[in-house]
Amino acid sequence: MEKITEFSVKFPVTITMLLLGVVLLGVISFVKLGVDLFPELVNPKLYIKIEASELPPEEMERQFIDPLEGLAMRLRKVAGVSSACRVGLAQITVEYNWDADMDEAFLDLQKNISTYGQNLSDVSIEVTQEDLNAQPILILAFYHPEISDMDELRKTAENYIKNEFNRLEGIAAVEILGDERREVLIETNPYLLEAHNLTLSTVASKIQSYNRSISGGSITEMGRKYIIKGMGSFANLADIENIIVTQKQAAETAGRSGDVIPVYLKDIASVNFKNSEPENIVRLEDKRCLALAIYKESGYNTVKAVEEFEKSLQAINKALPGYQLDIINNQARFINSAIAEVEDSALIGMFLAVIILFVFLKRIGTTAVISIAIPISVVATFCLMYFNGLTLNIITLGGLALGAGMLVDNAIIVVVNIFRRLESGQTPEEAAIKGTAEVSGAITASTITTIIVFLPIVYVHGVAGMLFKEQAWTVAFSLLSSLLVAILVIPMLSSKLIKSTTTVLPDFKSVGFPGYKKVLGNFLYRKNLVMALTVILILISLAVMPFLGSEFLPRASAEHVKIEITLEDGSTLAYTDKVAVEMSNLCRQALDSDFERVFIRTGPDQLSSLESPESAQGENQAVLDIFFTESGIKNFERNIKTIRTTLESFSEAEIRVIEDETTLQSVIGIEEAPLVVDIIGDDLEILYDLGGQAIEKIKAIPELSNIKSSMDRGRPQVDIVIDRKMAGLYELDVVEIGQQLEGYLTGQEAGDWDYSGELQTIRVSLPEPSLSQLAAMEIKAAKSPVRLDEISKILITHSPSEILRNRQRRIVRISAEMEGDLALDKAANTVREQLASLPFPSGYHLEIGGEEQRRQESFGDLKFALILSIILIYMVMASQFESLIHPFTILLTIPLAVVGSILAFFFLNMPLNIMAYIGIIMLAGIAVNDSIILVDAINKLRDAGMERIEAILQAGQNRIRPIIMTSLTTILALLPLTFGFGESAALRAPMAVAVIGGLITSTLLTLMVIPCVYLALDYLRPGKKTD
């Protein structure tokens, strides 16, 4: 290393040019780096969506779910399957191993499913893959104060706004929700059809046959060829009304041949334009509107895409006077605020680190030399991030902020050693070369140990791995940059800028610890007592751990509340919408000045994640997003209680009032309640009985609320049981009866009509029948018409609301929210205790799923990563010191650091989560640095011939200042990360608390305990020197 430092001192211009080159590339890389909310997240799941008319859940399960689940489980690298069946709709989730190639898996599954679905008619089977990063970057409400026709709004949105937005760079798609489409509705009734011996099919066929433009060949005359074209398309509604659907004889010629009278369509039906029934209804406040969901291109900069959008929005507002486009959700706003908050925290941390340097050194030149390591290392990190394909997001920036204090650690150790040599009388050049070379091995080893703890991330899967990976790269890049700066740049600058030990501020002396040597001598004299007390402290921290509690992800503060409403199955879309509006009005009155606005979505919601198919909405469900004013956000918890109290009167609805899920939860698909209980078995009746008992026991737990189950009674249905014998006598089969029933109930399409530049669907329908009219419906047969109730039994029953399955077995799912500060693992343990007495028959059992299951899986992976990190640190230390004994001295720093982390979480009443665990893994690599510096100094003094105890005392005195300085700069740089508001702060605070708490104890105990342990273990070293 001495040759390298000598090169940097003797060739300052070369080092300066190299430095400027890195800075130039770093600035260019920073400009070109993508900006996003989170790193690219991979979801190892595929989804099979099945749509099959109005089949009840049990039929969906029998016909599709059973065979398709079995087919999926036989494919390569499939880890498991789960599914949800509803009326006419089912979804299978196929989960793969994390090492699976999802593109290959998608093609393989699609190939197998297409083979299965070839012989199925009137059934849609689709394989999809959800892009976790493809959430809408913007959601807008589009309306006009004087327009209530949703078809008119749709035309404007679809023909103008959508096209304008799609032209923008970075915008991939625009989806419209809450729209209606105009169609031609031809309404007749069965009595008129019967009177004219017509059916819906014959009427629809007549309409289709008249609505055509046909080619009639060509005629050649006088050398010219004329194309014959028959123009039969309708020009207006009158053309449709005047279609002749049949003919009848005039009354005076009845019974003999004679004149016939045409029967026009207008004689048997009314023909009008009418909007089709909407799939969903969207409202802003009480007013109907459309929702526009804006999606960006994959990999495109979210912030830049939104900036382009906002410029275009101004032009659209000018072009469409009177129309309103209100932004409901803006992901870029959150990204900007989250990233700005992380940047501010990092800058404050860096400033505090520089202040600490000045307080200790009291010299501007020396402080400047060390401080320059921060911006150079950060800029170099941007360069490495760009070439490694990373983006600027709250995870990578959080890594930079976490590493901000560590960026000066290597520089501090180098400069303090140079400074010490200057004080001993060496020239600046000699001090720079010798001082850097002396500690270069130690700082290289300490940097490697900090970086090597990130190596086990290759074995960490799931959310923890996805979040940890890019942060690990960022911290590793920044530390490598700081090591190169400390070895190449710091010696060169020190030799030029630090010329004297007394210049600049002669009235101040640098901070030293002259009394430490004496204190350390007393500790060494009582080393057994010191080590015994240390063991007791570790045991106390272990005893405290069960009281901490743990959770999956940290809870973030929200700015608005979500109300999920579920009415009885079978409730119409219009009725559900009416109830949702009533609830929003009650909430507005109760919240008063804290209420800002409400955004209502009723019916199937395309914005929902595929991750939780059981939470997919139907016509009986609605979601209210209530936004608060600034005062309302401050009184968030109080307002949630107010809303729950206000809505208690709606006994007909199942209501779930929750804080809106964080962006991270939305992105990774964690939208269900945190606590989920699955009761697993095969028979629905037994499952429902066990589920009912389980709900009663869970309701007895006061800390749980919003308890919801999948055991709803279900949609009312009419079972028509065909009497095959009677049907056979009338020469009817089940298919023919079904087709006539479908036409009678849902009507029949009669093609499309190109009118005013748009295709209008033409639909022939009958009035919606009552149950008694259904029984009296006449079925056309070969011999004579027959009533439906003569050839079948009509039963009114209830189908299951939904059938959930996991690993090819049926389940009943119960979910609950937690109130107050109850930790997730404690809530799960309480539920297990409550349900332990349930009488489970053979083959039936329960599992705790949801976030608790994810927490257990992630904690297991992270524990493995922590153990592997410690083993790797030991291997590096053994290589550094060429000893199998002294690495154990250094490794003792890790439990000493963990003591501080545990006590910090205990006194702050914070639960452990995956972010805290990641902080502890990082701590394992950071905390050993002080011990490495100390043990390296002791060994060097002993190699120079100094006696053991004297070497320990002298090394401690020499290294106490850099040890305390490096620890304080890291702690103060991390301190701003523990404060803040929102999801960004919630993610980074647990990591910062873990590292800060651990560094406080590890630094203090390193200076007191590690020398004692070194002395004790050194007796075990072969060939030891005696005092």
TORLUMVO-732267 format. One line per 10 residues: number of its first residue (from 0); their letters; for each residue x, y, z of C-alpha. Coordinates in steps of 0.05 Angstrom, whole numbers. Example, Ala and Ser with C-alpha at 12.3 -4.5 7.8 and 13.67 -1.06 7.14 Angstrom:
// TORLUMVO-732267
0 = as = 246:-90:156 | 273:-21:143
END
This chain:
// TORLUMVO-732267
0 = mekitefsvk = 0:0:0 | 59:47:13 | 76:48:-61 | 5:70:-78 | 3:126:-27 | 73:148:-48 | 48:152:-120 | -12:195:-99 | 34:244:-60 | 87:250:-114
10 = fpvtitmlll = 39:257:-173 | -16:304:-149 | -35:328:-219 | -48:257:-242 | -91:243:-181 | -128:309:-191 | -143:293:-264 | -167:223:-244 | -210:255:-191 | -240:306:-239
20 = gvvllgvisf = -254:250:-289 | -293:210:-236 | -331:273:-216 | -349:288:-289 | -374:218:-302 | -411:218:-236 | -448:283:-252 | -467:257:-321 | -490:191:-290 | -532:228:-238
30 = vklgvdlfpe = -568:267:-293 | -582:203:-331 | -603:161:-271 | -677:141:-271 | -720:167:-214 | -773:121:-186 | -807:104:-121 | -780:34:-111 | -730:-12:-144 | -754:-59:-199
40 = lvnpklyiki = -796:-111:-162 | -806:-182:-190 | -868:-222:-175 | -859:-297:-184 | -933:-308:-195 | -978:-319:-255 | -1053:-313:-255 | -1106:-353:-293 | -1171:-315:-300 | -1234:-354:-320
50 = easelppeem = -1300:-322:-340 | -1359:-367:-352 | -1426:-331:-356 | -1466:-339:-291 | -1440:-406:-267 | -1444:-413:-190 | -1379:-420:-151 | -1387:-495:-140 | -1394:-507:-215 | -1335:-462:-230
60 = erqfidpleg = -1294:-503:-181 | -1316:-570:-209 | -1309:-553:-283 | -1248:-508:-283 | -1210:-499:-217 | -1198:-573:-201 | -1169:-592:-269 | -1130:-527:-280 | -1099:-529:-210 | -1076:-600:-222
70 = lamrlrkvag = -1048:-580:-290 | -1010:-521:-261 | -980:-561:-204 | -947:-608:-254 | -907:-552:-287 | -834:-538:-272 | -814:-497:-211 | -886:-486:-187 | -885:-476:-111 | -960:-475:-100
80 = vssacrvgla = -1029:-455:-125 | -1088:-418:-94 | -1154:-396:-123 | -1219:-358:-112 | -1286:-375:-146 | -1345:-329:-151 | -1407:-329:-194 | -1383:-333:-266 | -1312:-313:-247 | -1251:-349:-219
90 = qitveynwda = -1178:-335:-212 | -1121:-383:-199 | -1055:-357:-172 | -995:-399:-192 | -935:-385:-148 | -865:-403:-173 | -798:-412:-140 | -757:-347:-137 | -705:-374:-185 | -756:-388:-240
100 = dmdeafldlq = -752:-353:-307 | -820:-319:-308 | -820:-306:-383 | -809:-380:-396 | -860:-399:-342 | -912:-353:-374 | -904:-384:-443 | -906:-455:-413 | -969:-442:-373 | -1003:-406:-430
110 = knistygqnl = -988:-465:-477 | -1018:-516:-429 | -1079:-474:-413 | -1093:-460:-488 | -1093:-535:-500 | -1143:-545:-444 | -1189:-489:-467 | -1195:-509:-540 | -1260:-548:-532 | -1295:-498:-486
120 = sdvsievtqe = -1346:-450:-516 | -1372:-387:-482 | -1314:-391:-433 | -1256:-342:-429 | -1190:-367:-399 | -1133:-317:-396 | -1063:-322:-367 | -1035:-256:-340 | -973:-233:-304 | -978:-172:-258
130 = dlnaqpilil = -922:-122:-263 | -912:-98:-191 | -884:-32:-217 | -942:-21:-265 | -987:15:-216 | -1022:77:-242 | -977:137:-234 | -1038:183:-235 | -1112:175:-222 | -1157:232:-246
140 = afyhpeisdm = -1231:248:-239 | -1260:276:-304 | -1328:311:-304 | -1368:371:-328 | -1414:409:-280 | -1470:410:-332 | -1462:341:-364 | -1491:279:-330 | -1490:233:-391 | -1430:186:-380
150 = delrktaeny = -1430:168:-454 | -1418:240:-473 | -1361:245:-423 | -1333:179:-449 | -1331:204:-520 | -1292:266:-500 | -1245:225:-456 | -1235:170:-507 | -1231:210:-571 | -1190:269:-547
160 = iknefnrleg = -1160:265:-477 | -1138:192:-482 | -1105:205:-550 | -1069:268:-523 | -1042:231:-463 | -1021:170:-504 | -978:215:-548 | -936:236:-488 | -867:207:-479 | -866:156:-423
170 = iaaveilgde = -942:146:-421 | -960:74:-438 | -1035:70:-429 | -1097:107:-404 | -1155:67:-375 | -1225:95:-366 | -1270:73:-308 | -1343:89:-295 | -1362:99:-368 | -1426:81:-404
180 = rrevlietnp = -1437:66:-478 | -1498:85:-518 | -1534:27:-552 | -1597:17:-592 | -1647:-18:-546 | -1706:-53:-578 | -1756:-70:-523 | -1813:-117:-537 | -1854:-165:-495 | -1870:-240:-500
190 = ylleahnltl = -1944:-229:-514 | -1932:-188:-577 | -1880:-238:-601 | -1928:-295:-589 | -1985:-258:-624 | -1942:-252:-687 | -1910:-321:-679 | -1841:-289:-670 | -1782:-303:-625 | -1724:-259:-603
200 = stvaskiqsy = -1678:-297:-649 | -1720:-285:-711 | -1727:-211:-695 | -1651:-205:-684 | -1637:-242:-749 | -1684:-196:-789 | -1648:-134:-761 | -1580:-162:-777 | -1600:-181:-848 | -1622:-110:-864
210 = nrsisggsit = -1561:-77:-832 | -1510:-97:-885 | -1472:-68:-943 | -1460:-122:-994 | -1420:-129:-1058 | -1461:-150:-1119 | -1405:-162:-1169 | -1390:-115:-1228 | -1414:-93:-1297 | -1369:-74:-1356
220 = emgrkyiikg = -1395:-24:-1406 | -1361:20:-1457 | -1292:-2:-1431 | -1309:16:-1360 | -1319:-31:-1302 | -1373:-13:-1250 | -1372:-45:-1181 | -1442:-62:-1156 | -1450:-47:-1082 | -1513:-54:-1042
230 = mgsfanladi = -1519:-2:-988 | -1562:-31:-933 | -1536:1:-870 | -1585:40:-828 | -1584:116:-833 | -1625:132:-771 | -1672:101:-720 | -1731:107:-767 | -1697:58:-814 | -1694:8:-757
240 = eniivtqkqa = -1766:20:-736 | -1790:8:-808 | -1759:-61:-815 | -1812:-112:-835 | -1805:-169:-786 | -1864:-211:-812 | -1928:-207:-852 | -1999:-225:-836 | -2061:-232:-878 | -2113:-178:-878
250 = aetagrsgdv = -2174:-195:-836 | -2221:-195:-897 | -2179:-246:-934 | -2166:-292:-875 | -2171:-365:-894 | -2155:-354:-968 | -2100:-325:-1009 | -2101:-251:-1015 | -2069:-186:-992 | -2019:-188:-934
260 = ipvylkdias = -2003:-133:-885 | -1930:-121:-865 | -1914:-121:-791 | -1861:-69:-776 | -1812:-72:-719 | -1844:-9:-689 | -1909:-48:-685 | -1881:-98:-636 | -1826:-60:-600 | -1800:9:-580
270 = vnfknsepen = -1734:30:-611 | -1692:80:-572 | -1621:101:-557 | -1603:83:-486 | -1538:78:-446 | -1517:8:-428 | -1512:-12:-355 | -1443:10:-329 | -1394:-41:-301 | -1376:7:-245
280 = ivrledkrcl = -1396:75:-220 | -1346:130:-200 | -1362:193:-162 | -1323:253:-137 | -1364:277:-78 | -1436:262:-99 | -1427:276:-173 | -1418:221:-225 | -1352:225:-262 | -1302:183:-300
290 = alaiykesgy = -1237:159:-270 | -1175:160:-314 | -1117:115:-294 | -1051:135:-325 | -996:82:-333 | -924:96:-351 | -878:55:-396 | -837:2:-360 | -770:30:-336 | -788:102:-353
300 = ntvkaveefe = -774:157:-303 | -839:167:-264 | -825:239:-244 | -807:258:-316 | -870:224:-343 | -914:263:-294 | -879:328:-311 | -895:316:-385 | -966:299:-366 | -976:362:-325
310 = kslqainkal = -953:405:-384 | -1003:370:-429 | -1058:377:-376 | -1053:453:-379 | -1064:451:-455 | -1123:404:-448 | -1156:449:-396 | -1151:507:-444 | -1179:465:-502 | -1238:439:-461
320 = pgyqldiinn = -1269:498:-424 | -1318:476:-371 | -1290:405:-365 | -1253:389:-300 | -1194:342:-292 | -1179:334:-217 | -1118:295:-195 | -1138:244:-142 | -1073:207:-134 | -1004:229:-159
330 = qarfinsaia = -948:179:-149 | -895:230:-172 | -914:278:-116 | -901:224:-66 | -836:204:-100 | -812:276:-101 | -829:288:-28 | -801:221:-5 | -736:230:-44 | -729:302:-22
340 = evedsaligm = -738:280:50 | -684:227:43 | -638:277:9 | -649:329:64 | -636:276:117 | -571:256:82 | -547:328:75 | -563:343:148 | -527:280:169 | -466:299:127
350 = flaviilfvf = -466:369:157 | -469:340:228 | -411:293:212 | -369:352:189 | -386:390:253 | -361:331:294 | -296:330:255 | -284:403:269 | -302:396:343 | -250:341:351
360 = lkrigttavi = -194:369:306 | -205:444:314 | -169:455:247 | -205:479:184 | -154:449:136 | -155:380:168 | -231:381:172 | -235:402:98 | -189:345:77 | -233:293:111
370 = siaipisvva = -299:326:91 | -281:324:17 | -287:248:20 | -363:254:26 | -380:290:-40 | -327:253:-80 | -351:185:-54 | -424:202:-67 | -410:226:-139 | -368:164:-152
380 = tfclmyfngl = -426:122:-126 | -473:153:-177 | -426:131:-231 | -425:59:-206 | -501:59:-197 | -512:81:-269 | -467:28:-298 | -500:-25:-254 | -570:-5:-278 | -596:22:-211
390 = tlniitlggl = -644:80:-204 | -653:136:-154 | -708:113:-107 | -722:115:-33 | -685:50:-23 | -620:68:-59 | -621:140:-31 | -635:110:37 | -572:68:27 | -532:131:11
400 = algagmlvdn = -561:166:72 | -544:105:116 | -473:105:88 | -463:181:93 | -431:178:162 | -388:118:143 | -360:153:82 | -312:193:126 | -292:135:171 | -233:114:128
410 = aiivvvnifr = -212:186:117 | -215:201:192 | -170:142:209 | -120:162:155 | -119:236:172 | -115:226:247 | -56:179:237 | -23:230:191 | -38:284:242 | -6:242:297
420 = rlesgqtpee = 58:233:256 | 60:308:241 | 57:320:316 | 117:274:324 | 158:318:277 | 153:284:209 | 147:326:145 | 78:331:113 | 98:286:54 | 130:234:98
430 = aaikgtaevs = 72:235:148 | 22:228:90 | 58:168:60 | 76:131:124 | 12:149:161 | -33:123:105 | 8:60:93 | 6:43:168 | -70:39:171 | -86:20:99
440 = gaitastitt = -91:-54:117 | -138:-41:175 | -185:5:136 | -186:-43:77 | -205:-100:123 | -258:-58:158 | -288:-37:91 | -289:-109:66 | -324:-132:130 | -377:-78:121
450 = iivflpivyv = -388:-97:48 | -385:-172:58 | -447:-172:103 | -486:-156:40 | -462:-218:3 | -515:-265:35 | -570:-225:1 | -565:-273:-58 | -599:-323:-11 | -653:-276:13
460 = hgvagmlfke = -717:-280:-27 | -783:-244:-25 | -795:-172:-6 | -734:-169:41 | -688:-190:-15 | -719:-142:-65 | -713:-83:-18 | -645:-102:10 | -610:-117:-55 | -606:-48:-86
470 = qawtvafsll = -591:-16:-18 | -534:-65:-9 | -505:-47:-77 | -510:27:-61 | -476:21:7 | -422:-24:-22 | -408:25:-79 | -404:84:-32 | -357:48:16 | -311:24:-40
480 = ssllvailvi = -309:96:-66 | -292:122:4 | -236:70:11 | -204:92:-55 | -211:165:-35 | -177:150:32 | -118:115:0 | -108:159:-62 | -138:228:-50 | -131:240:25
490 = pmlsskliks = -54:230:26 | -45:277:-33 | -90:331:-1 | -58:322:68 | 11:333:41 | -11:398:8 | -61:427:57 | -37:404:126 | 30:440:133 | 31:454:207
500 = tttvlpdfks = 0:428:270 | -13:496:299 | -40:538:242 | -109:565:231 | -139:563:301 | -81:570:351 | -127:585:410 | -159:516:406 | -131:447:421 | -156:384:388
510 = vgfpgykkvl = -199:339:431 | -161:283:464 | -174:233:519 | -112:234:563 | -146:198:621 | -169:139:580 | -103:101:587 | -109:101:663 | -182:80:661 | -166:24:612
520 = gnflyrknlv = -111:-1:659 | -162:-8:715 | -208:-47:669 | -152:-94:648 | -136:-106:722 | -209:-127:733 | -218:-161:666 | -257:-220:694 | -308:-175:727 | -315:-133:664
530 = maltvilili = -327:-196:621 | -377:-223:672 | -417:-158:672 | -416:-159:596 | -445:-230:595 | -500:-207:644 | -516:-147:598 | -523:-194:538 | -568:-240:578 | -612:-181:599
540 = slavmpflgs = -620:-160:527 | -640:-232:508 | -692:-231:564 | -720:-166:537 | -729:-193:466 | -796:-229:478 | -826:-163:500 | -808:-127:435 | -858:-156:387 | -848:-159:311
550 = eflprasaeh = -884:-142:247 | -872:-151:172 | -866:-80:146 | -864:-16:188 | -929:21:194 | -930:86:156 | -971:147:171 | -1028:156:121 | -1061:219:95 | -1129:189:78
560 = vkieitledg = -1174:133:99 | -1206:78:58 | -1275:50:73 | -1292:-17:41 | -1367:-32:38 | -1397:-100:24 | -1472:-109:20 | -1510:-174:16 | -1493:-214:-46 | -1544:-201:-101
570 = stlaytdkva = -1548:-126:-86 | -1550:-86:-150 | -1497:-36:-172 | -1547:22:-166 | -1567:3:-95 | -1495:-5:-73 | -1479:63:-103 | -1537:94:-65 | -1513:65:1 | -1442:89:-12
580 = vemsnlcrqa = -1466:160:-25 | -1507:159:39 | -1446:137:79 | -1402:191:48 | -1453:244:67 | -1455:219:139 | -1379:220:142 | -1377:291:114 | -1425:315:168 | -1389:278:224
590 = ldsdfervfi = -1319:301:205 | -1340:373:190 | -1278:417:178 | -1231:357:178 | -1265:330:115 | -1236:351:48 | -1267:306:-6 | -1288:235:-21 | -1274:192:-82 | -1324:134:-90
600 = rtgpdqlssl = -1315:72:-133 | -1374:23:-136 | -1372:-45:-169 | -1314:-85:-201 | -1250:-44:-194 | -1197:-52:-248 | -1148:-15:-202 | -1147:-73:-153 | -1086:-117:-149 | -1087:-187:-177
610 = espesaqgen = -1050:-209:-115 | -1114:-217:-73 | -1169:-244:-118 | -1214:-258:-59 | -1217:-183:-47 | -1238:-168:-118 | -1301:-127:-120 | -1370:-144:-146 | -1433:-103:-155 | -1447:-108:-81
620 = qavldiffte = -1381:-74:-61 | -1355:-3:-60 | -1294:35:-37 | -1294:105:-8 | -1228:143:-6 | -1237:200:44 | -1185:255:42 | -1172:300:102 | -1153:372:108 | -1088:389:144
630 = sgiknferni = -1124:392:211 | -1156:325:194 | -1088:292:181 | -1064:316:250 | -1126:284:282 | -1122:221:239 | -1133:169:294 | -1192:209:323 | -1224:215:254 | -1219:140:241
640 = ktirttlesf = -1256:127:307 | -1308:180:287 | -1320:146:220 | -1327:77:252 | -1377:104:303 | -1416:141:249 | -1424:79:205 | -1444:31:260 | -1517:42:243 | -1510:8:175
650 = seaeirvied = -1525:-62:199 | -1540:-87:129 | -1469:-74:106 | -1402:-103:124 | -1357:-43:133 | -1281:-42:138 | -1249:25:157 | -1174:24:147 | -1116:69:136 | -1101:69:62
660 = ettlqsvigi = -1047:18:46 | -978:46:37 | -950:52:-33 | -901:-5:-18 | -958:-50:5 | -997:-33:-58 | -936:-45:-103 | -919:-113:-73 | -991:-135:-68 | -1003:-134:7
670 = eeaplvvdii = -1073:-106:6 | -1108:-155:52 | -1114:-146:127 | -1049:-159:166 | -1077:-218:204 | -1108:-275:164 | -1132:-342:191 | -1143:-399:141 | -1184:-459:163 | -1167:-515:115
680 = gddleilydl = -1210:-576:97 | -1255:-604:43 | -1328:-601:64 | -1358:-531:61 | -1410:-545:115 | -1356:-568:165 | -1312:-509:145 | -1369:-460:155 | -1384:-490:224 | -1311:-484:245
690 = ggqaiekika = -1307:-415:215 | -1368:-391:254 | -1338:-415:319 | -1271:-383:302 | -1302:-316:287 | -1337:-314:355 | -1271:-329:390 | -1233:-277:350 | -1286:-224:364 | -1271:-234:438
700 = ipelsnikss = -1201:-205:427 | -1210:-130:441 | -1147:-108:402 | -1175:-135:336 | -1226:-100:292 | -1255:-102:221 | -1263:-177:227 | -1285:-206:160 | -1296:-275:133 | -1307:-311:67
710 = mdrgrpqvdi = -1368:-347:94 | -1421:-299:70 | -1487:-331:54 | -1476:-316:-19 | -1517:-293:-77 | -1590:-316:-82 | -1598:-361:-142 | -1654:-398:-178 | -1639:-472:-191 | -1678:-498:-251
720 = vidrkmagly = -1677:-574:-246 | -1697:-602:-315 | -1744:-662:-316 | -1710:-700:-372 | -1769:-746:-383 | -1819:-689:-392 | -1770:-650:-435 | -1759:-712:-478 | -1834:-718:-491 | -1832:-648:-520
730 = eldvveigqq = -1769:-665:-560 | -1728:-614:-519 | -1657:-620:-492 | -1622:-582:-437 | -1580:-540:-486 | -1641:-516:-524 | -1678:-499:-460 | -1617:-461:-435 | -1610:-420:-498 | -1683:-399:-496
740 = legyltgqea = -1677:-381:-423 | -1615:-339:-436 | -1650:-300:-491 | -1711:-290:-448 | -1670:-263:-389 | -1612:-225:-421 | -1639:-208:-490 | -1601:-218:-555 | -1552:-176:-594 | -1571:-160:-665
750 = gdwdysgelq = -1504:-135:-690 | -1471:-67:-690 | -1491:-3:-725 | -1441:49:-749 | -1473:114:-727 | -1439:181:-718 | -1371:151:-725 | -1381:99:-670 | -1407:28:-670 | -1472:24:-632
760 = tirvslpeps = -1494:-45:-606 | -1565:-64:-625 | -1598:-105:-570 | -1667:-138:-571 | -1694:-149:-501 | -1755:-168:-462 | -1778:-136:-396 | -1743:-166:-336 | -1789:-221:-311 | -1810:-235:-239
770 = lsqlaameik = -1800:-303:-208 | -1873:-322:-222 | -1867:-299:-295 | -1804:-341:-301 | -1843:-403:-281 | -1897:-387:-332 | -1846:-375:-389 | -1864:-412:-452 | -1810:-456:-483 | -1817:-466:-558
780 = aakspvrlde = -1820:-540:-574 | -1829:-580:-638 | -1901:-600:-622 | -1927:-542:-582 | -1903:-490:-532 | -1896:-513:-459 | -1890:-476:-394 | -1822:-479:-360 | -1851:-504:-294 | -1883:-563:-331
790 = iskilithsp = -1815:-591:-352 | -1773:-570:-291 | -1772:-555:-217 | -1754:-484:-197 | -1718:-477:-130 | -1694:-413:-96 | -1628:-425:-60 | -1564:-388:-42 | -1497:-403:-75 | -1434:-395:-34
800 = seilrnrqrr = -1409:-323:-39 | -1341:-349:-59 | -1300:-412:-52 | -1227:-401:-33 | -1174:-455:-42 | -1102:-461:-23 | -1055:-518:-44 | -1115:-552:-78 | -1158:-553:-15 | -1217:-511:6
810 = ivrisaemeg = -1207:-458:59 | -1249:-410:100 | -1211:-344:109 | -1220:-297:168 | -1183:-230:168 | -1175:-176:220 | -1143:-109:232 | -1102:-91:293 | -1116:-30:336 | -1067:9:377
820 = dlaldkaant = -994:-12:383 | -1006:-87:386 | -950:-122:348 | -967:-170:293 | -933:-231:323 | -967:-220:390 | -1035:-214:356 | -1021:-279:319 | -1002:-314:383 | -1065:-289:418
830 = vreqlaslpf = -1107:-316:360 | -1072:-383:363 | -1087:-388:438 | -1160:-370:427 | -1170:-420:372 | -1131:-477:405 | -1195:-506:434 | -1232:-512:367 | -1255:-584:355 | -1220:-598:288
840 = psgyhleigg = -1241:-663:255 | -1188:-707:223 | -1160:-673:161 | -1179:-603:183 | -1131:-551:212 | -1116:-477:213 | -1059:-434:190 | -1041:-361:205 | -1027:-327:138 | -1025:-257:110
850 = eeqrrqesfg = -970:-212:134 | -954:-258:192 | -935:-314:144 | -892:-265:103 | -860:-241:168 | -840:-311:188 | -812:-327:119 | -773:-262:115 | -746:-267:186 | -722:-338:171
860 = dlkfalilsi = -685:-315:109 | -655:-255:146 | -632:-298:205 | -595:-342:156 | -564:-281:123 | -541:-254:191 | -508:-320:211 | -474:-326:143 | -450:-253:149 | -418:-268:216
870 = iliymvmasq = -382:-329:187 | -356:-288:129 | -332:-233:175 | -294:-285:216 | -261:-311:153 | -239:-241:132 | -212:-227:201 | -175:-293:205 | -142:-275:138 | -126:-204:161
880 = feslihpfti = -93:-223:227 | -68:-293:206 | -99:-318:271 | -157:-364:290 | -163:-334:360 | -164:-258:353 | -223:-257:303 | -266:-281:362 | -244:-219:400 | -270:-176:343
890 = lltiplavvg = -334:-217:333 | -353:-204:405 | -369:-133:382 | -430:-160:344 | -469:-184:406 | -448:-121:442 | -477:-81:385 | -541:-122:382 | -551:-107:456 | -556:-34:438
900 = silaffflnm = -605:-46:381 | -651:-88:425 | -650:-38:481 | -663:19:432 | -725:-15:404 | -748:-33:474 | -743:38:504 | -773:69:440 | -830:18:442 | -817:-1:369
910 = plnimayigi = -829:-71:341 | -778:-107:300 | -792:-113:225 | -754:-132:163 | -724:-62:157 | -698:-66:228 | -670:-135:214 | -634:-108:153 | -606:-53:198 | -579:-105:247
920 = imlagiavnd = -546:-143:189 | -513:-78:167 | -493:-65:239 | -455:-131:241 | -409:-104:187 | -403:-34:216 | -393:-49:290 | -331:-92:280 | -294:-35:247 | -274:-3:313
930 = siilvdaink = -248:-69:340 | -209:-81:276 | -174:-14:283 | -159:-27:357 | -134:-99:349 | -93:-81:288 | -58:-25:328 | -45:-73:387 | -14:-125:340 | 30:-74:306
940 = lrdagmerie = 58:-49:372 | 70:-119:397 | 105:-137:331 | 149:-76:344 | 171:-108:410 | 124:-76:461 | 98:-117:518 | 26:-142:516 | -8:-98:568 | 32:-37:549
950 = ailqagqnri = 15:-49:475 | -60:-53:493 | -56:11:534 | -17:49:481 | -60:25:423 | -123:45:461 | -95:114:474 | -74:121:400 | -140:97:372 | -192:125:420
960 = rpiimtsltt = -199:190:381 | -211:159:312 | -257:106:342 | -301:158:376 | -299:204:316 | -319:150:266 | -375:126:311 | -402:196:325 | -400:216:252 | -439:153:232
970 = ilallpltfg = -489:162:289 | -502:236:276 | -507:223:201 | -561:171:214 | -598:212:266 | -640:253:216 | -664:187:185 | -702:170:248 | -747:231:240 | -798:249:187
980 = fgesaalrap = -868:234:164 | -895:185:114 | -875:119:83 | -804:140:67 | -790:156:140 | -825:93:163 | -781:50:119 | -714:80:138 | -726:96:212 | -721:24:238
990 = mavaviggli = -655:13:201 | -626:78:229 | -650:62:300 | -618:-8:296 | -551:20:273 | -550:79:321 | -569:38:383 | -518:-15:364 | -462:34:351 | -472:69:418
1000 = tstlltlmvi = -462:5:458 | -410:-26:412 | -366:37:414 | -369:43:490 | -360:-31:502 | -305:-36:449 | -263:13:487 | -275:-24:553 | -290:-97:539 | -251:-115:476
1010 = pcvylaldyl = -182:-99:507 | -200:-145:566 | -224:-201:519 | -161:-192:477 | -118:-200:539 | -156:-262:561 | -156:-297:493 | -84:-279:478 | -62:-331:529 | -92:-383:482
1020 = rpgkktd = -51:-360:423 | 7:-407:407 | 76:-376:417 | 48:-319:460 | 95:-269:491 | 94:-262:566 | 99:-197:605
END
